[in-house]
Amino acid sequence: MATIINADTSDGLKLTSDTSGQIDFQSAGSTKATIDTSGNLKFNSGYGSVGTAYGCRAWVNFNGTGTLAIRDSGNVSSVTDNGIANYTVNFSTNMPDVNYSVASHGGGAATGIPIVGSSNTTTLAVDSFLVRTVNSNTFADLGMVCVSVFR
């Protein structure tokens, strides 16, 4: 059992609880979200069941040509230009370990991402990681580099 906050359609908001430490958010008696005793947020957003949410822990969109410029970001303090097609993305808040996943892609222009470039990531650290960009099988700076980090 858990603490249950239920938006009951006939009786309004109802609250029931026990000592388990889990919180369930319900609508009409059906659980839609949970915070378990480990602090994991779980929700059902049309997936058919309540499952753990794996949020994007950091992201950045930057121009890698000329003078590097971050267009926008979340949990990224800076991007360092290490030379042609070689960038270090630095976190504002460190990851707890290096067991995170990085998804990245790149393109030639800020107004759209043509399928001309790609990027890959290497050298994962708790405070940063390395991104390399490629165009036509050659390391090259790209006008748009987008990176997301999940953990």
N, C-alpha and C positions, 0 to 999 in steps of 0.2 A: 504494500500500500504506500501511499505518498500523500503529500499535500496536494490537494486538487483545487484548482481555480476553474470553475465551470460557468461559462456564459450560457445558462439554462434558458431555453426559449420561452418557457412558461413562468418560471419563478425569478428571473433575473440572475444576478451574479450570486453564486453559491461557493462557499469555501469549506472544504473538509480536510482533515489532516491526520497524520500518524507520526511516528518517530523515525521513519526511514530516512528522512533528509532529502528525498527526491521531490521535485515540483512538477506537476503535470498541469498543462493548460488545455482545457477542454472547451468544446462548443457542442451544446446539446448532448452531453455525455460521451462524446467521442474525442479521444486525445489527439490534439493537433501539434503540441510541442511539449518537450520535457527538458528539464535540467536535472541530470542524474547526480548522484553523490560524488562523482569525480569531477563535476563541473562541466561535463560535456553537454552542449546544446544539441538537442535532437528535434527534428520537426518533420511534418508531412506537408509538403507544398505541392500536392497533386501527384506525388510519387506512389501513393497507395499504402504507405506505411510510414511510421515514425522512424527515422534513421539519423545517425550522427551527421552534423553539418561540418564539412571541411572547408573552412573559409580561406579566401585569398589573404595571405599574410603580408604581401607586399606586391606592388606593381609599379611600372614606370613606362612612359611613352616619351622617347627622346629622338632628337635629330642628331644622327651620327656623322654628318658631313660638315666640313669647315669647323667652326667653333661649336663644340658640342653644346646642345641646349635641351634641357628637360622641359617638355611641354606640360606634363602633369605627372603626379606620382602619389603613392601612398606607402608609408613606411620606408621610403628611400630617401636618404639624406643627400646623396650625390651620386654622380656617375663620373668615373675617371676615364679619360681618353688615354690609353696606353700605347697608341700608335694606330696604324691602319687596321681597321676591322677588329680592334681589340679593346674591350671596355671592362672596367670593374664597376659593378653595381654595389653600392654600400647601403646597408640597412640603417634606419634611424634607431630601431630597437632590434637587438640581436635575436636570431633564432635560438631555440633551446639546444639544438644540436645540428648536425649537417644532414639529417635525414629528411630533407624537404625536397619538393619537386619543383622544377622550373620549366615553364612553357614559354617559348619565345618565337617570334617571327619578325620579319623585316620586309621593307619595300623601298621603292625609290622616291616616293613623294609624300608630303604631308596630307595631300588631299585624297589619297587613296592608296591602297596597298596592292600594287600589281604583283603578280607572281613572277618576280625577277630575282628576289633575294631571299635568303634564309638566314637563320642564326642558330647557334648551338651554345650550350653552356657547359662549362667545365670548372674545376677547382672550386668546389663548394666549401665555404667556411661559415662559421656562425655569424660573422659580421659582414660578409660580402660574397660575391661570386663573380666569375669571369664569363663574359659573353663575347663570342666571335661571330662576325657577320660575313656572309658569302654571297656573291653575285656571279652567276654563270661559272660555278666551280672555282672561283678565284676569291680570295679574301679581299673584301672591299667595304668601304664605309657606305652606309645606307641612310637615306633621308628620313626614314621612319623605322625605329626599332621599338618593339613592344614586348615587355617581359612581365610575367606573372609568377608569383611564388605561392605554393600551397603546402600546408603542413597540417 
